Amino acid sequence: MKDTNKVIQGLWIGGELSTMEQLSIQSFLQNGHEYHLYTYEPVKNIPKGTIVKDGREILSSDRIFTYQSGFGKGSYAGFADLFRFHLLHKKGGWWTDTDVICLKPFDFEAESVIASSYEGEWGNCANICVLKLVHNSELTTELVARCESLDPTQVGYGDTGSILLQRLLPELSNPQNIAAPETFCPISWRAVNKIVRHDPALTPQTFVQAVKDQIRPIVRPYTHPGRVTHKSYALHLWNEIWRQNQIDKNATYSPNCWYERLKRRYSISPA
């Protein structure tokens, strides 16, 4: 594995990791990566082998904020956006959100890699859930500057994240390496139920559903849920969609669904 691919960096705000975050970190460790988790307080349930870093190395704790209204209200996602851009500007390398599960080592030749997700009529859109960036680059400089220009009490979901990145990319002098959706986000956020659901028995209902899944990309391409393939390096679980729909990250689901299969693969027990 190239030295620039060895370390994965992430952030956690709060005092305890759920099953999902443990699964994310453990998946990278078992695939040969070193994992640096930035925190602002002691955190329970951190997988053995994780290197814990003080978040204050990047941003002081008085910068932490949550969304005040709208979609994502109460979420730390906006601060996580700001944090990752400062971190990558300072150190470069890989960043992954703690709802991203590694399926195979992130051993990419490119010095810059940006995830994307399939967004129906808008096509493939850059997504900040997985980023590999060069420190002190044109992109990181602009991302930090634009985030810092916004009032954290007024920002909405995505304003400091994927939406900001999507708006910025066309303005850059150097083209960026945008990975296909199947690389890191093979299953759409619209199909999160596929991650925790599995239909084990062939019944008239499941047969009809299987047929629909096959023809949907043809007749209604904008609703295609996606699937994990041999080209997938990770599976983004879309934590915010779980939170909005009150899906329990610590619960146990159908044994053959993606979530349970990954928990078994990486030896994760319920938190």
Backbone bond lengths (Angstrom), bond angles and torsions (degrees), N, CA, C in turn:
res aa  C-N    CA-C-N  psi(-1)  N-CA   C-N-CA  omega(-1)  CA-C   N-CA-C  phi
1 M - - - 1.463 - - 1.533 109.64 -
2 K 1.328 117.24 133.85 1.460 121.25 177.56 1.526 110.66 -61.13
3 D 1.328 116.10 146.76 1.463 120.25 -179.88 1.524 111.84 -57.85
4 T 1.333 117.06 -35.65 1.468 120.37 -177.87 1.523 112.39 -71.78
5 N 1.328 116.60 -10.03 1.469 120.69 179.40 1.528 113.13 -104.58
6 K 1.316 117.06 -7.94 1.470 120.79 -171.06 1.528 113.06 -64.99
7 V 1.341 117.00 -44.45 1.465 121.03 -171.17 1.526 111.68 -96.59
8 I 1.319 115.71 131.21 1.467 123.03 171.78 1.526 107.39 -108.71
9 Q 1.341 116.46 135.45 1.459 121.06 -177.23 1.525 110.56 -118.64
10 G 1.331 116.11 141.27 1.457 120.95 179.46 1.516 110.64 -151.32
11 L 1.329 116.32 175.57 1.463 123.18 -176.62 1.522 109.84 -135.53
12 W 1.338 115.69 144.37 1.454 119.83 170.67 1.518 109.84 -137.14
13 I 1.340 115.60 127.96 1.458 122.51 174.92 1.525 107.29 -106.72
14 G 1.321 117.14 120.64 1.458 120.90 -177.43 1.511 110.91 130.79
15 G 1.316 116.38 174.52 1.452 121.05 -173.19 1.512 116.42 -101.30
16 E 1.347 118.04 1.41 1.463 119.31 -175.84 1.519 110.43 -156.79
17 L 1.329 116.00 137.86 1.461 121.35 175.02 1.521 109.68 -88.91
18 S 1.324 116.41 137.23 1.461 120.71 172.61 1.523 109.00 -81.37
19 T 1.308 115.96 178.73 1.463 120.91 176.34 1.522 111.25 -56.27
20 M 1.331 117.53 -39.27 1.461 120.73 -177.03 1.524 111.78 -61.85
21 E 1.326 118.04 -47.43 1.460 121.12 -178.44 1.530 111.28 -68.07
22 Q 1.328 116.38 -38.35 1.465 119.29 175.60 1.524 110.45 -60.77
23 L 1.320 115.86 -43.43 1.464 121.56 179.58 1.521 110.85 -61.36
24 S 1.320 116.61 -43.52 1.463 121.04 179.53 1.525 110.88 -59.34
25 I 1.321 116.73 -53.82 1.466 120.55 -177.20 1.523 111.34 -63.24
26 Q 1.337 116.68 -46.08 1.459 120.52 -178.35 1.523 111.69 -62.08
27 S 1.321 117.08 -34.45 1.471 120.15 -179.29 1.524 111.09 -63.63
28 F 1.325 117.17 -36.98 1.465 119.99 178.22 1.524 111.03 -73.28
29 L 1.318 116.52 -41.48 1.460 119.78 178.54 1.526 111.10 -59.53
30 Q 1.328 117.01 -44.59 1.466 120.36 -177.94 1.518 112.72 -72.45
31 N 1.324 117.26 -16.33 1.462 120.34 175.67 1.525 112.11 -95.59
32 G 1.333 116.52 15.04 1.458 120.97 171.52 1.512 116.48 91.45
33 H 1.327 117.20 7.09 1.463 119.94 179.10 1.525 111.19 -89.69
34 E 1.321 115.21 157.99 1.464 122.69 167.68 1.523 106.25 -94.46
35 Y 1.319 117.44 134.07 1.469 119.71 -176.48 1.519 110.16 -115.66
36 H 1.342 115.71 122.84 1.458 122.74 176.57 1.525 108.44 -106.01
37 L 1.324 116.01 112.57 1.461 121.10 179.53 1.526 109.31 -104.64
38 Y 1.322 116.06 118.54 1.462 121.82 177.59 1.524 109.37 -88.34
39 T 1.320 116.21 132.28 1.461 121.82 -178.68 1.529 109.29 -138.18
40 Y 1.334 115.34 167.65 1.464 121.28 176.91 1.530 112.43 -119.98
41 E 1.320 116.97 3.34 1.459 122.03 -179.72 1.527 107.75 -162.12
42 P 1.326 118.13 165.64 1.466 119.70 175.49 1.535 110.20 -58.52
43 V 1.322 116.72 137.08 1.467 121.89 -176.17 1.527 109.70 -125.20
44 K 1.324 116.38 131.03 1.458 122.01 177.87 1.532 110.64 -83.03
45 N 1.320 115.05 154.95 1.474 123.93 172.06 1.523 113.96 70.83
46 I 1.327 118.53 24.53 1.464 120.19 175.86 1.526 108.71 -74.81
47 P 1.336 118.83 127.40 1.466 120.98 -178.94 1.530 112.69 -58.81
48 K 1.308 115.53 143.14 1.460 121.84 178.19 1.525 109.95 -59.55
49 G 1.320 116.06 135.01 1.458 121.14 179.93 1.512 113.53 100.86
50 T 1.330 116.70 -12.39 1.464 121.30 176.90 1.523 109.61 -70.73
51 I 1.316 117.11 137.72 1.466 121.88 174.97 1.522 107.82 -95.52
52 V 1.327 115.87 113.37 1.465 120.88 -176.96 1.523 109.35 -88.90
53 K 1.331 115.86 129.80 1.464 122.79 -178.84 1.528 109.51 -117.81
54 D 1.311 115.95 151.88 1.460 121.72 177.61 1.524 109.47 -81.48
55 G 1.329 116.74 119.07 1.455 120.65 179.95 1.512 113.76 -58.96
56 R 1.331 116.60 -22.05 1.467 120.71 -179.28 1.522 112.25 -68.42
57 E 1.337 116.73 -13.79 1.464 120.12 172.69 1.526 110.48 -62.72
58 I 1.319 115.95 -26.05 1.468 121.14 -175.53 1.525 111.06 -106.13
59 L 1.322 117.47 -52.92 1.467 122.68 179.02 1.525 109.33 -141.63
60 S 1.319 116.82 142.49 1.462 120.83 179.63 1.525 110.19 -68.73
61 S 1.320 116.08 155.71 1.465 120.94 -175.93 1.520 112.67 -65.76
62 D 1.334 117.70 -22.14 1.469 118.85 179.47 1.524 112.81 -74.39
63 R 1.336 116.36 -3.83 1.471 120.37 175.72 1.529 112.03 -87.01
64 I 1.318 118.57 -12.83 1.468 121.83 -176.30 1.528 110.15 -64.37
65 F 1.342 116.02 134.00 1.463 120.76 178.47 1.523 110.08 -147.08
66 T 1.319 116.16 164.17 1.465 122.90 174.02 1.518 108.87 -122.77
67 Y 1.324 116.69 160.73 1.468 120.46 174.68 1.524 109.03 -65.41
68 Q 1.330 115.72 137.34 1.458 121.03 -175.21 1.524 113.68 -91.04
69 S 1.332 117.18 -19.60 1.467 119.91 -177.48 1.520 110.15 -159.70
70 G 1.338 115.51 172.29 1.460 121.61 174.98 1.517 113.59 71.74
71 F 1.339 115.27 -165.42 1.460 121.21 178.76 1.526 108.83 -59.52
72 G 1.311 116.58 131.16 1.454 120.70 -179.61 1.511 114.54 87.85
73 K 1.334 117.79 6.62 1.466 120.25 -179.71 1.531 110.68 -51.64
74 G 1.329 115.54 130.43 1.451 120.68 -179.19 1.517 114.39 89.66
75 S 1.332 117.33 -7.84 1.459 121.66 -178.08 1.531 110.99 -82.82
76 Y 1.332 115.87 148.58 1.460 122.26 175.20 1.529 112.14 -88.14
77 A 1.323 117.99 7.83 1.463 121.46 -172.91 1.523 112.61 -57.40
78 G 1.337 117.48 -38.83 1.464 120.13 179.95 1.517 111.95 -62.70
79 F 1.328 116.48 -41.94 1.466 119.30 176.65 1.525 110.40 -66.33
80 A 1.326 116.94 -39.23 1.465 120.23 178.40 1.523 110.80 -60.69
81 D 1.341 117.16 -35.25 1.465 120.79 175.74 1.525 110.05 -61.27
82 L 1.323 115.21 -52.80 1.465 120.97 -179.48 1.523 110.89 -58.75
83 F 1.316 116.58 -43.94 1.464 121.68 -178.43 1.524 110.97 -61.51
84 R 1.329 117.04 -47.30 1.470 119.40 -175.87 1.516 111.56 -63.86
85 F 1.332 116.94 -37.35 1.457 118.94 -179.02 1.526 111.03 -69.00
86 H 1.332 117.27 -40.04 1.465 119.96 175.09 1.527 110.63 -64.25
87 L 1.329 116.75 -43.20 1.464 121.16 179.73 1.524 111.34 -61.01
88 L 1.323 116.59 -48.20 1.460 120.16 -177.83 1.520 111.62 -70.26
89 H 1.321 117.18 -31.03 1.467 120.01 175.81 1.525 110.17 -66.45
90 K 1.326 115.82 -37.64 1.467 120.96 -177.89 1.525 112.48 -80.30
91 K 1.343 116.88 -42.38 1.463 120.35 -170.77 1.523 114.33 -116.27
92 G 1.323 117.60 -25.51 1.453 120.22 -174.79 1.519 111.86 68.62
93 G 1.331 116.08 -173.07 1.458 121.53 178.67 1.519 112.98 91.52
94 W 1.334 115.32 -156.95 1.464 121.83 -174.68 1.525 112.27 -90.87
95 W 1.308 113.95 141.15 1.468 123.01 167.19 1.519 107.50 -127.33
96 T 1.340 116.53 135.91 1.466 119.55 169.37 1.521 108.83 -135.25
97 D 1.317 116.08 143.90 1.458 120.38 172.06 1.525 108.84 -69.22
98 T 1.325 116.33 158.16 1.465 120.32 -176.63 1.525 113.30 -83.01
99 D 1.336 116.22 15.85 1.468 120.71 170.22 1.524 110.65 -115.25
100 V 1.330 116.05 19.12 1.465 122.30 178.64 1.523 108.60 -106.43
101 I 1.332 116.49 124.53 1.463 121.60 -178.06 1.522 109.38 -104.68
102 C 1.320 116.27 123.91 1.463 121.73 -179.75 1.530 110.01 -74.77
103 L 1.327 116.27 130.57 1.465 121.68 177.72 1.522 111.99 -103.69
104 K 1.342 116.81 -27.60 1.457 122.38 174.34 1.526 108.09 -157.70
105 P 1.339 118.26 160.65 1.463 120.76 -174.05 1.529 113.05 -55.49
106 F 1.326 115.47 140.37 1.462 122.40 178.82 1.534 109.42 -82.87
107 D 1.304 117.53 63.48 1.467 120.74 -177.20 1.523 109.90 -97.91
108 F 1.327 115.77 77.35 1.457 122.82 -177.49 1.530 110.49 -97.59
109 E 1.326 116.73 141.31 1.462 121.35 176.67 1.522 111.81 -72.09
110 A 1.328 116.85 -35.77 1.463 121.35 -175.63 1.525 111.23 -64.34
111 E 1.325 115.97 144.15 1.460 121.22 177.65 1.524 111.67 -80.39
112 S 1.317 116.36 -17.31 1.464 121.27 179.54 1.522 108.85 -132.90
113 V 1.329 116.64 128.66 1.465 122.40 178.70 1.526 108.15 -139.08
114 I 1.324 116.45 131.85 1.460 121.75 179.21 1.520 108.64 -126.06
115 A 1.315 116.97 129.13 1.463 121.00 177.99 1.522 110.61 -68.83
116 S 1.316 115.93 161.74 1.466 120.70 171.65 1.521 108.34 -143.04
117 S 1.317 115.39 160.04 1.462 121.71 176.91 1.517 108.58 -131.37
118 Y 1.327 115.50 151.58 1.462 120.21 179.26 1.519 109.02 -82.76
119 E 1.330 116.38 121.77 1.464 121.55 -175.24 1.528 112.27 -119.85
120 G 1.334 115.49 45.92 1.456 120.81 173.28 1.515 113.29 58.38
121 E 1.324 116.32 -124.02 1.464 120.90 -175.35 1.524 113.11 -63.19
122 W 1.342 117.62 -17.73 1.466 120.56 177.75 1.523 111.95 -88.60
123 G 1.311 117.45 -4.36 1.455 120.87 177.56 1.517 113.43 77.91
124 N 1.327 115.93 -150.20 1.456 122.13 179.83 1.524 109.35 -87.52
125 C 1.322 116.69 120.97 1.464 121.89 -175.17 1.527 110.44 -118.66
126 A 1.332 116.09 138.49 1.464 121.30 178.15 1.523 110.33 -56.08
127 N 1.316 115.26 142.43 1.466 121.12 -178.91 1.526 108.83 -136.19
128 I 1.324 116.64 137.46 1.466 119.94 -174.82 1.523 113.83 -89.48
129 C 1.316 118.87 10.01 1.469 120.22 -179.44 1.518 111.93 -64.07
130 V 1.335 116.70 -31.28 1.465 122.32 175.74 1.523 107.89 -134.30
131 L 1.319 115.63 125.49 1.463 121.23 -179.98 1.524 109.57 -140.18
132 K 1.311 115.65 139.14 1.462 121.71 166.33 1.524 105.98 -126.96
133 L 1.330 116.56 113.62 1.458 120.47 -174.36 1.524 110.64 -130.67
134 V 1.314 114.73 156.61 1.464 122.03 176.41 1.526 108.57 -84.52
135 H 1.317 117.40 133.32 1.464 120.21 -178.24 1.531 110.98 -65.18
136 N 1.305 115.16 148.90 1.461 122.58 176.78 1.532 112.10 54.89
137 S 1.318 116.71 33.97 1.464 121.56 -179.25 1.525 110.65 -90.64
138 E 1.316 115.85 171.86 1.464 120.51 176.65 1.525 110.41 -57.78
139 L 1.333 116.38 -42.10 1.460 120.31 -177.43 1.530 111.41 -67.00
140 T 1.330 117.89 -49.37 1.468 119.21 -178.64 1.525 111.43 -65.16
141 T 1.331 116.67 -35.89 1.467 120.40 178.13 1.520 110.79 -60.82
142 E 1.326 116.22 -45.83 1.467 120.62 -178.84 1.525 111.71 -69.94
143 L 1.325 117.07 -39.17 1.465 119.88 179.55 1.528 111.05 -62.17
144 V 1.317 116.63 -44.57 1.465 120.24 178.47 1.521 110.60 -63.76
145 A 1.334 116.57 -46.87 1.466 120.40 -177.16 1.523 111.55 -61.03
146 R 1.315 117.17 -43.43 1.464 120.10 -177.54 1.526 111.78 -71.87
147 C 1.323 116.64 -36.25 1.470 118.99 175.46 1.523 110.53 -63.63
148 E 1.309 115.97 -43.36 1.462 120.51 -176.99 1.525 112.29 -68.58
149 S 1.320 117.03 -19.52 1.467 120.05 -179.75 1.527 112.38 -80.51
150 L 1.340 117.12 -9.19 1.459 121.68 -176.58 1.525 111.57 -97.94
151 D 1.318 116.19 147.17 1.462 122.79 176.81 1.526 108.60 -82.21
152 P 1.334 118.98 115.56 1.469 120.54 -176.64 1.520 114.07 -60.95
153 T 1.322 118.07 -21.09 1.471 119.91 178.95 1.523 111.85 -80.04
154 Q 1.340 116.46 -9.89 1.459 120.51 -175.93 1.526 113.78 -115.16
155 V 1.315 118.08 -11.60 1.465 119.81 -174.75 1.525 111.07 -71.77
156 G 1.334 115.66 148.23 1.451 122.20 176.40 1.513 110.77 -107.12
157 Y 1.310 116.15 174.14 1.461 121.61 -176.53 1.528 110.28 -59.22
158 G 1.325 116.74 125.05 1.458 122.26 178.13 1.512 115.10 89.60
159 D 1.341 117.71 -13.74 1.468 120.29 -177.37 1.520 112.23 -61.12
160 T 1.331 116.40 -33.32 1.459 120.70 178.73 1.525 111.71 -105.27
161 G 1.328 116.82 9.98 1.454 120.77 -174.94 1.509 113.99 -123.09
162 S 1.327 116.08 -119.32 1.464 120.78 -173.94 1.521 112.77 -62.87
163 I 1.332 117.55 -38.35 1.467 119.94 179.46 1.520 110.16 -63.48
164 L 1.325 116.80 -43.54 1.464 121.20 177.17 1.523 110.65 -59.54
165 L 1.322 116.88 -46.71 1.464 121.02 -179.53 1.521 111.18 -61.97
166 Q 1.325 117.14 -43.36 1.466 120.80 -179.87 1.522 111.87 -61.56
167 R 1.320 117.18 -37.35 1.463 121.14 179.10 1.523 111.90 -72.52
168 L 1.318 115.90 -32.49 1.459 120.70 -175.45 1.524 113.48 -79.15
169 L 1.311 118.23 -37.19 1.465 121.80 -172.70 1.529 114.23 -52.53
170 P 1.349 120.07 -44.27 1.471 119.11 -179.49 1.528 113.72 -65.48
171 E 1.319 117.59 -17.26 1.459 121.46 -177.17 1.523 112.90 -87.62
172 L 1.324 118.21 -12.01 1.459 121.50 -174.61 1.520 111.74 -75.83
173 S 1.334 115.48 149.75 1.466 120.01 179.79 1.521 111.67 -76.96
174 N 1.345 116.94 -26.12 1.461 120.99 179.93 1.526 110.46 -111.42
175 P 1.334 117.70 130.85 1.472 119.89 178.60 1.527 110.67 -66.31
176 Q 1.332 116.23 148.28 1.461 121.95 -178.63 1.528 110.47 -107.09
177 N 1.327 115.48 154.99 1.463 122.02 -179.64 1.528 109.60 -87.09
178 I 1.324 116.23 100.96 1.465 121.65 -179.57 1.529 108.89 -96.18
179 A 1.319 116.44 117.24 1.464 120.75 179.75 1.524 110.47 -74.59
180 A 1.314 116.68 148.55 1.463 121.27 176.79 1.529 109.74 -63.73
181 P 1.343 118.05 151.67 1.471 120.60 -179.00 1.522 114.06 -52.51
182 E 1.323 117.27 -36.96 1.462 119.67 -176.81 1.530 112.63 -65.87
183 T 1.337 117.66 -14.07 1.461 120.89 -178.15 1.521 112.07 -69.54
184 F 1.334 116.56 -49.05 1.465 120.98 -176.29 1.529 114.02 -124.21
185 C 1.311 116.87 -23.17 1.476 121.82 -178.26 1.524 110.09 -126.13
186 P 1.340 117.85 57.83 1.465 119.70 -173.84 1.521 114.55 -65.93
187 I 1.333 117.46 -25.27 1.463 121.14 177.37 1.521 108.85 -110.82
188 S 1.316 116.37 126.91 1.460 122.28 -176.78 1.524 111.89 -64.94
189 W 1.333 115.66 152.36 1.472 119.61 174.74 1.524 111.22 -62.07
190 R 1.336 116.54 -23.10 1.467 120.23 177.92 1.528 111.88 -70.83
191 A 1.325 116.55 -14.20 1.470 121.07 -175.46 1.522 111.84 -120.09
192 V 1.328 116.71 31.60 1.464 120.70 179.26 1.525 111.62 -54.90
193 N 1.337 116.84 -31.10 1.470 119.15 179.89 1.526 112.13 -59.55
194 K 1.350 117.61 -24.85 1.461 120.57 177.80 1.528 111.66 -65.30
195 I 1.330 116.31 -24.25 1.457 120.61 -176.82 1.524 111.52 -75.71
196 V 1.327 116.81 -30.23 1.472 120.29 -177.19 1.524 113.20 -112.72
197 R 1.331 116.93 3.27 1.464 120.34 -178.13 1.525 110.02 -120.78
198 H 1.319 115.85 145.36 1.460 120.96 174.99 1.518 108.32 -148.17
199 D 1.330 115.92 135.08 1.472 120.67 178.56 1.529 108.25 -105.06
200 P 1.332 118.39 94.43 1.457 121.23 -171.69 1.517 114.79 -74.21
201 A 1.311 117.75 -30.28 1.464 120.07 -173.84 1.524 111.22 -101.93
202 L 1.317 115.97 142.54 1.458 120.48 176.28 1.524 108.60 -82.92
203 T 1.296 115.97 111.85 1.460 123.25 178.06 1.518 107.02 -127.21
204 P 1.328 118.39 168.17 1.473 118.75 175.61 1.526 112.17 -54.07
205 Q 1.333 116.56 -36.84 1.464 119.96 -178.78 1.528 111.67 -68.98
206 T 1.338 116.45 -45.27 1.462 118.74 -178.53 1.525 111.05 -70.83
207 F 1.344 117.19 -30.76 1.460 119.89 176.52 1.522 110.63 -64.85
208 V 1.327 115.83 -45.86 1.468 120.34 178.38 1.525 110.32 -60.52
209 Q 1.339 116.87 -42.11 1.457 120.48 179.93 1.524 110.80 -63.83
210 A 1.331 116.93 -39.92 1.462 120.76 179.30 1.523 111.13 -63.51
211 V 1.336 116.13 -40.95 1.467 120.06 177.45 1.524 110.20 -63.29
212 K 1.326 116.30 -43.41 1.465 120.45 178.59 1.528 110.96 -60.09
213 D 1.335 116.27 -40.78 1.461 120.30 -179.85 1.524 111.39 -62.99
214 Q 1.340 116.33 -31.71 1.456 119.98 -179.66 1.524 112.63 -76.53
215 I 1.339 116.89 -37.55 1.468 118.90 -175.44 1.527 113.14 -92.13
216 R 1.338 117.16 -15.92 1.472 119.68 -177.34 1.532 112.59 -57.56
217 P 1.351 119.80 -43.25 1.459 118.45 180.00 1.520 113.77 -60.48
218 I 1.334 116.69 -21.11 1.464 120.52 -178.92 1.518 111.11 -88.09
219 V 1.318 116.74 -49.29 1.470 119.79 -174.84 1.523 113.13 -87.52
220 R 1.344 116.86 -26.91 1.468 120.38 179.10 1.530 108.92 -139.35
221 P 1.335 116.56 69.48 1.463 119.75 -173.71 1.518 114.29 -59.79
222 Y 1.327 118.15 -27.09 1.465 120.59 -177.03 1.527 112.69 -71.24
223 T 1.329 117.36 -12.46 1.467 119.98 -179.11 1.529 112.25 -106.92
224 H 1.330 117.45 7.86 1.465 120.42 -176.98 1.530 110.50 -59.51
225 P 1.346 118.48 121.92 1.467 120.50 -175.27 1.521 114.48 -75.68
226 G 1.340 117.20 -20.17 1.454 120.84 -178.10 1.516 112.53 86.32
227 R 1.346 115.78 172.59 1.460 120.63 179.01 1.525 109.43 -159.67
228 V 1.306 115.37 156.59 1.459 121.58 176.78 1.526 108.49 -77.15
229 T 1.341 116.83 134.28 1.463 122.00 179.46 1.530 109.53 -128.95
230 H 1.336 116.02 -179.48 1.468 120.34 177.80 1.525 111.56 -66.73
231 K 1.320 117.08 -14.26 1.465 121.19 178.13 1.529 112.65 -88.51
232 S 1.317 116.94 -2.90 1.468 121.06 -177.09 1.529 110.85 -83.49
233 Y 1.318 115.46 126.02 1.464 121.87 176.24 1.523 111.65 -94.64
234 A 1.319 116.38 -20.39 1.462 120.45 -177.82 1.517 109.48 -155.46
235 L 1.321 114.60 167.11 1.463 121.66 173.76 1.523 107.82 -126.56
236 H 1.322 116.39 113.76 1.459 122.00 176.64 1.526 107.88 -80.43
237 L 1.325 116.90 124.65 1.468 120.85 -175.41 1.524 113.77 -90.83
238 W 1.322 118.66 -9.77 1.473 122.56 176.04 1.527 111.66 61.95
239 N 1.315 116.39 62.13 1.464 122.56 -177.10 1.523 113.71 -51.52
240 E 1.332 117.61 -41.39 1.468 119.06 -175.92 1.526 111.42 -63.81
241 I 1.328 117.46 -32.83 1.466 120.19 177.14 1.526 109.66 -68.13
242 W 1.307 117.49 -38.01 1.471 120.78 174.26 1.521 109.52 -60.33
243 R 1.326 116.36 -45.56 1.470 120.35 -177.87 1.520 111.27 -63.53
244 Q 1.336 116.53 -43.57 1.459 120.52 -178.81 1.523 111.72 -65.36
245 N 1.327 116.31 -33.66 1.465 120.94 -177.05 1.528 112.79 -99.70
246 Q 1.323 115.60 10.13 1.468 122.37 177.00 1.531 112.16 53.43
247 I 1.333 115.62 44.21 1.460 121.49 173.52 1.528 107.21 -88.43
248 D 1.299 116.90 123.79 1.463 122.50 -173.74 1.530 110.78 -76.37
249 K 1.333 116.76 118.50 1.459 121.43 -179.68 1.527 112.09 -70.83
250 N 1.326 116.98 -19.51 1.465 121.05 -178.82 1.528 113.42 -97.24
251 A 1.316 116.47 -2.67 1.466 120.22 -177.60 1.526 111.28 -77.07
252 T 1.322 115.44 165.78 1.460 122.41 175.25 1.524 108.35 -106.78
253 Y 1.339 115.75 133.55 1.463 120.76 -174.97 1.531 110.43 -117.90
254 S 1.308 116.19 -169.94 1.462 121.26 -179.77 1.529 109.64 -51.50
255 P 1.330 118.29 130.46 1.469 120.72 -172.11 1.520 115.23 -59.01
256 N 1.328 117.76 -23.18 1.458 119.73 -178.47 1.524 113.88 -103.33
257 C 1.326 117.37 10.16 1.467 119.11 175.72 1.532 108.52 -76.89
258 W 1.328 116.13 165.89 1.460 120.52 -177.41 1.526 112.00 -58.83
259 Y 1.314 116.85 -43.63 1.465 120.44 -175.74 1.525 111.29 -60.55
260 E 1.318 116.98 -46.81 1.464 120.23 -178.49 1.527 111.84 -71.33
261 R 1.318 116.95 -36.80 1.469 119.52 177.73 1.522 110.92 -62.84
262 L 1.332 116.33 -40.90 1.465 120.06 179.27 1.526 111.41 -69.72
263 K 1.320 117.24 -36.93 1.467 120.22 176.52 1.534 110.52 -61.59
264 R 1.325 116.73 -40.59 1.470 119.46 177.73 1.526 110.75 -68.21
265 R 1.312 116.08 -42.09 1.472 120.22 -178.39 1.526 111.13 -59.13
266 Y 1.324 116.13 -38.94 1.465 120.16 -176.35 1.531 112.92 -105.91
267 S 1.328 116.31 15.24 1.478 122.71 173.13 1.520 112.58 54.86
268 I 1.328 115.75 49.02 1.459 121.53 178.86 1.524 109.55 -103.34
269 S 1.325 116.28 124.44 1.462 122.03 175.38 1.518 109.16 -96.59
270 P 1.340 118.39 158.56 1.462 120.41 178.36 1.522 111.53 -54.34
271 A 1.357 115.65 140.69 1.472 120.39 -179.04 1.523 110.53 -68.09
